[in-house]
């Protein structure tokens, strides 16, 4: 099978000592080899899992100083939610500015839109002399928000290059903000 | 010269080359193979552009969509010690014998309250039917992550796992030269020679990490509880398992939608 038999070509009538071919039929071996290859290809997890690092603030650290800088026009507060009815992630943002009612704005949930938003905000804040180049993002997610939302936002932070961000608990008034925003959107 | 002889060609090929290649590929796949660890949970990690590899010395907290929590202690040599300490803490150490410990060492992942875990190890249960036989609902198996610290079993597993790794680290550090200790205690690799940098990075990879392997559809509320548990144990550096997605260029906007 696997050998190339040349003895039958031109000199078919030639008679001589019987030559025993030393070649081995390799077809079954190849079959087996490919079977094993297929098996290993399908069972391997090629790359080792990747991890993403998140730093949380130390609980015992004095928080007071941080609290002061985290509000105002240099800080964007991002709220995440999951719409159980429409089965989609929702994202909103607002800023706390003295003397103004906080107003929610929705960010369309896609990596492009998120990136666009964060880069734009970052530029605005960096160019603002009051902020001293400190752009802070506070991430607050509702309990039913998905884990992927958290990872997506953290990922955007890394891509856009926001080094000051924190994950905090959502406050009741922020839940109300989302509620009233959605009620208004329905009208 | 009566007959015209048509030269008969043998249609078979020389398969040596093909065989060589097949075995080469086979060798490659065997050597790179890392079998998917079997988990009783179906978990689909979210994607991110982070390119950091997972290391060996980790405690993995696996969370599925329904909020069930399992643990994976990769290093099997530490499993016995960890279980011993946790069992002692919850007052069930007397129920565990050598056989139970051996059974535990053989398990990469587990997720049950400690009392159920003792039962499972005693019965050597591994399948859903076997769990049901000893009165445990396999769909509800999970390590309790309670808001009341006393009942938060995850917190104790984390504590004793970290202890086990730290004890090993301390023993290792005692045998190290002063130079090496000096290098590895630096916060960054800046200002080190390439050789020193290598040592530094090696040591970084050895650091004990807590990794959360959550499903993309896990609720954030559950994640928050787990992160809080870790923070209460003063673990502020947390790693999340993610699938790699193509990292976009900073400021670019033509990336494919994900």
Interface residues (C-beta under 8 A of the other chain):
Chain A: X1 X2 X3 X4 X5 X8 X9 X10 X12 X26 X27 X29 X30 X33 X34 X36 X37 X40 X41 X43 X44 X45 X46 X47 X48 X49 X50 X51 X52 X53 X54 X55 X56 X57 X58 X59 X60 X80 X110 X111 X112 X115 X116 X119 X141 X142 X143 X144 X145 X146 X147 X148 X149 X150 X151 X152 X154 X155 X158 X159 X160 X161 X167 X169
Chain B: X5 X7 X8 X10 X12 X13 X14 X15 X16 X18 X19 X22 X23 X25 X26 X29 X30 X32 X33 X34 X35 X36 X45 X46 X47 X48 X49 X50 X51 X52 X53 X54 X63 X209 X211 X213 X214 X215 X216 X217 X218 X219 X220 X221 X223 X224 X227 X230 X231 X232 X234 X236 X237 X238 X239 X240 X241 X242 X243 X244 X247 X248 X250 X251 X253 X255 X257 X258
